[in-house]
């Protein structure tokens, strides 16, 4: 974790205030003054501020059912932030582990644990995400095979990683991905001559969506651990 983030997570200081304390030499790591706010610190390091040892607050892990017309950002922009639906302290410290577009609904995981979220977002971790996709045209018989083999997206030099397609109806499918390129689902179907008209994430890893639109809950210890293996 970055030193400035560690100081914020251990105190009530803002990022600006934490940076100022670091810059003037008020923070030590293992007995040495460190003035680099981006320096990495770990759980077993001894970090002090003005001689007082700091202990970071416990990480938080949340699941939310993202409503349509909201964005995966900590602040309102063109669309309102989904954090308007979450009543927790210091929500600015949280981030989304795998963002969804404004018009996409469904399961989002929220945390302040950066290492944990890497296990969800990095393609090398092979974390599966399941999307229910509504299409403008009936799905072609060969699309499942093409997705399994990987397809070339516009502007990309490499094929997508293998994806699994399960047909629910002529214009409705379940798509399972292990990567998350920009607008990937929409671009994949565009590459095979179709258009996404609705997109909803139902599952991430072993966790399935189980709350109503706009609602959230904390993850269980078992759910948290499922992404650390």
SULLINUR-V746938 format. One line per field, one symbol per residue. ss: DSSP state (A for helix, B for strand, O for the rest). psi: psi as a letter, one per 20 degrees, with the letter a starting at -180 (. if undefined). burial: I if it has 24 or more other ideal C-beta (glycine too) atoms within 12 Angstrom, else O. A space follows every 50 residues. Layout:
ss=???
psi=???
burial=???
//
This chain:
ss=OBAAAAAAAAOOOOAAAAAAAAAOOOBBBOOBBOOOOOOBOOOOOOBBBO OBBOOOOOOOBBBBBBOOOBBOOOOOOOOBBAAAAOOOOOAAAOBBOOOO OOOOBBBBBBBOOAAAAAAAAOAAAOOOBBBBBBBOOOOOOOAAAAAAAO OBOOOOOOBOOOOBBBBBBOOBBBBBBOOOOOOAAAAAAAAOOOOBBBBB BBBBOOBBOOOOOOOBBBOOAAAAAOOOO
psi=qqghhgggiiajqrhghggghghjkipqokipppjohjqpqrhjqopqol ippqpqqqqqoqpqnprqkrqmqiqpchqqqiihipnqqlhiiqrpnnqq rhjprbpqpprjnhhghhihhphiikppppppppqhqqpqhigggghhhp roqpjqhqqqqpqpppphrhkprpppqjrmrpkgghhghhhkkrppiqpp phqpcjpqpjrrpirrrqqrhggghhji.
burial=IIIIIIIIIIIOIOOOOIIOIIOOOIIIIOOOOIOOIOIOIOOOIOIIIO OOOIOIOOIIIIIIIIIOOIIIIOOOOOOOIIIOIIOOOOIOIIIIIIII IOOIIIIIIIIIIOOIIOIIIOOOIOIIIIIIIIIOOOIOOOIOOIIOOO IOIOOOOOOIIOIOIOOOOOOIIIIIIIIIIOOIIIIIIOIIOIOIOIII IIIIIOIOIOOOOOOIOOIOOOIIOIIOO
//
